[in-house]
Amino acid sequence: MSLLSVENLNKAFGNLVVTKGVSLVVAAGERHVIIGPNGAGKTTLLHQIGGQARPDSGRILLDGVDVTRCDPEIRARAGLARTFQKNTLFQRLSVFENVRLAVQARHGRVFDLFTPVRARADIDARTQATLERMGLGKAGPEILANLSYGDQRQVEVAAALACDPKMLLLDEPTSGLSPKETKEMIEVIKGLPTQMGLLVIEHDMEVVFSIADRLTVLYYGAVLASGAPREVAADPRVREVYLGAGAADAAH
């Protein structure tokens, strides 16, 4: 059984069709990357999977359970986490506080003023363990706004991991990063738990071919091609509308 199954998703805003019959599957441990030109419907697809937007028709199954009409909070408790194209963290809080909020949300204690001391200690321990796993153990006291943008993106991934997800959605994780920060993010993604399913929107072809087990190309809201990266890169339709010969060469 696939960890994530997207079946024939359709979404339109008035006359603008943004996803058209999109189907894809992600297995446990698979790194599945979505590419496509601007306006192809990539982020809107992730919004539908994450629960920020409702499809007009189609189904979304998470570990065999239909979550198509579930709110994002329900999907999170079922094992789905995501990051966004733009940073959604709290700039005036510390790194530790940002990740701790995610841990508290996962365990239903975000605004509980009467949480027992032992439970608070457990939350703090989980928070620190998440930071250590991301190589951010010493950054906990730092105010988020004082970090580089690349480090902030890593904190956002850490906050997503704090929810103990089965399935992680990453929307343009290297957008706005320097070449050095991009390489660091590639290593972060490669170091994610091997049993976790990963669905990534990415535009940087070096990143795509560094991490992808499977590649899906969206074009005008529909799936143009899907398969192993080298096969997709060699598809004449993909080369014509998006990749170009240079990107195809990068797959080899």
MOHUVEN-V455996 format. One record per backbone hydrogen bond with DSSP energy under -1.0 kcal/mol. CO is the residue of the C=O (numbers start at 1). NH is the residue of the N-H. E is the energy in kcal/mol with one decimal. If there is no record, write none. Layout:
co:CO nh:NH e:E
co:CO nh:NH e:E
This chain:
co:3 nh:63 e:-3.8
co:4 nh:26 e:-2.6
co:5 nh:61 e:-2.9
co:6 nh:24 e:-1.7
co:7 nh:59 e:-2.1
co:9 nh:22 e:-2.2
co:10 nh:56 e:-2.8
co:10 nh:57 e:-1.3
co:11 nh:18 e:-2.6
co:11 nh:19 e:-1.9
co:13 nh:16 e:-1.9
co:16 nh:13 e:-2.8
co:19 nh:11 e:-2.4
co:22 nh:9 e:-2.8
co:24 nh:6 e:-3.2
co:26 nh:3 e:-1.2
co:26 nh:4 e:-2.3
co:27 nh:30 e:-2.1
co:30 nh:198 e:-2.5
co:31 nh:213 e:-3.3
co:31 nh:214 e:-1.8
co:32 nh:200 e:-2.6
co:33 nh:216 e:-2.7
co:34 nh:202 e:-1.8
co:35 nh:218 e:-2.8
co:37 nh:40 e:-1.6
co:40 nh:221 e:-1.4
co:41 nh:45 e:-1.9
co:42 nh:46 e:-1.9
co:43 nh:47 e:-2.5
co:44 nh:48 e:-1.8
co:45 nh:49 e:-2.2
co:46 nh:50 e:-3.0
co:47 nh:51 e:-1.3
co:47 nh:52 e:-1.6
co:47 nh:53 e:-1.7
co:57 nh:10 e:-2.3
co:59 nh:7 e:-3.0
co:60 nh:67 e:-2.6
co:61 nh:5 e:-2.5
co:62 nh:65 e:-1.8
co:65 nh:62 e:-2.9
co:67 nh:70 e:-1.7
co:71 nh:75 e:-2.0
co:72 nh:76 e:-2.4
co:73 nh:77 e:-1.9
co:74 nh:78 e:-1.3
co:75 nh:80 e:-2.1
co:76 nh:79 e:-1.2
co:79 nh:166 e:-2.1
co:79 nh:167 e:-2.7
co:81 nh:169 e:-2.5
co:90 nh:93 e:-1.2
co:91 nh:145 e:-2.1
co:93 nh:144 e:-2.7
co:94 nh:98 e:-2.3
co:95 nh:99 e:-2.1
co:96 nh:100 e:-2.7
co:97 nh:101 e:-2.0
co:98 nh:102 e:-1.1
co:99 nh:103 e:-2.0
co:100 nh:104 e:-3.0
co:101 nh:105 e:-2.5
co:102 nh:106 e:-2.0
co:103 nh:107 e:-1.4
co:104 nh:109 e:-2.8
co:105 nh:108 e:-1.1
co:112 nh:115 e:-1.0
co:116 nh:120 e:-2.2
co:117 nh:121 e:-2.4
co:118 nh:122 e:-1.8
co:119 nh:123 e:-2.2
co:120 nh:124 e:-2.5
co:121 nh:125 e:-2.2
co:122 nh:126 e:-2.4
co:123 nh:127 e:-2.4
co:124 nh:128 e:-2.5
co:125 nh:129 e:-2.3
co:126 nh:130 e:-2.0
co:127 nh:131 e:-2.1
co:128 nh:132 e:-2.6
co:129 nh:133 e:-2.1
co:130 nh:134 e:-1.4
co:131 nh:136 e:-3.4
co:132 nh:135 e:-1.5
co:136 nh:139 e:-1.3
co:139 nh:142 e:-1.6
co:140 nh:96 e:-2.6
co:142 nh:95 e:-2.3
co:143 nh:146 e:-1.9
co:144 nh:147 e:-2.1
co:148 nh:152 e:-2.2
co:149 nh:153 e:-2.1
co:150 nh:154 e:-1.5
co:151 nh:155 e:-2.1
co:152 nh:156 e:-2.0
co:153 nh:157 e:-1.8
co:154 nh:158 e:-2.3
co:155 nh:159 e:-2.6
co:156 nh:160 e:-1.8
co:157 nh:161 e:-2.5
co:158 nh:162 e:-1.7
co:160 nh:163 e:-1.3
co:161 nh:164 e:-2.2
co:166 nh:197 e:-2.7
co:167 nh:81 e:-2.5
co:168 nh:199 e:-2.5
co:169 nh:83 e:-2.2
co:170 nh:201 e:-2.9
co:172 nh:175 e:-1.5
co:174 nh:177 e:-2.0
co:178 nh:182 e:-2.8
co:179 nh:183 e:-2.0
co:180 nh:184 e:-1.8
co:181 nh:185 e:-2.4
co:182 nh:186 e:-2.3
co:183 nh:187 e:-1.8
co:184 nh:188 e:-2.0
co:185 nh:189 e:-2.7
co:186 nh:190 e:-2.6
co:187 nh:191 e:-1.6
co:189 nh:192 e:-1.4
co:193 nh:196 e:-1.3
co:197 nh:168 e:-2.5
co:198 nh:32 e:-3.1
co:199 nh:170 e:-2.4
co:200 nh:34 e:-3.7
co:201 nh:172 e:-1.7
co:204 nh:208 e:-2.6
co:205 nh:209 e:-2.4
co:207 nh:211 e:-1.5
co:208 nh:212 e:-2.4
co:214 nh:33 e:-2.7
co:215 nh:227 e:-2.2
co:216 nh:35 e:-2.5
co:217 nh:224 e:-3.2
co:217 nh:225 e:-1.0
co:219 nh:222 e:-1.5
co:221 nh:20 e:-3.6
co:222 nh:219 e:-2.8
co:225 nh:217 e:-3.0
co:227 nh:215 e:-3.1
co:228 nh:232 e:-2.5
co:229 nh:233 e:-2.8
co:230 nh:234 e:-1.4
co:232 nh:235 e:-1.2
co:235 nh:239 e:-2.4
co:236 nh:240 e:-1.9
co:237 nh:241 e:-2.1
co:238 nh:242 e:-2.3
co:238 nh:243 e:-1.7
co:244 nh:248 e:-1.6
co:245 nh:249 e:-2.1
co:246 nh:250 e:-1.3
co:249 nh:252 e:-1.5
